[in-house]
Amino acid sequence: MIFKGVEFDDYTEGDDGVWSQICEDHYFEMVSKGYNKMTESPGDTDICGVKGCDETAKYYIDFEGVEI
């Protein structure tokens, strides 16, 4: 899935919408694109959902307006 020009290969669709987790670098990339629907992750166990990134996820990202 491509969102705001960034390709994600790991995301979840649930009752609350579509979301994933992202590392700090991708967090700042999304902020630089003007997107701020992200919250800090409570732990450091997930891997970034951006395709090709194996960094530890630090934030959750909500894909507002996206339907799978």
C-alpha positions, 0 to 999 in steps of 0.5 A: 500500500502506498500512502503519502508517497511511502510504500508500506508492506505491513499494515493492519485493518481493524475496527478503528481503521487502517494503521501501521507502525513506523520508525523515527526516521519515517515518522519525521518523513511523514511530518515533513509531508505535513501528516501528523496522525501518529502516536508514540508506541508504548514499546520497542518490539515492532519493526517499521511497516515501511517496505524495506525498513528493518528499524525498530518502530517508535510510532503508530500511524493511522491511515486516515481515509484509506480503505483496503 
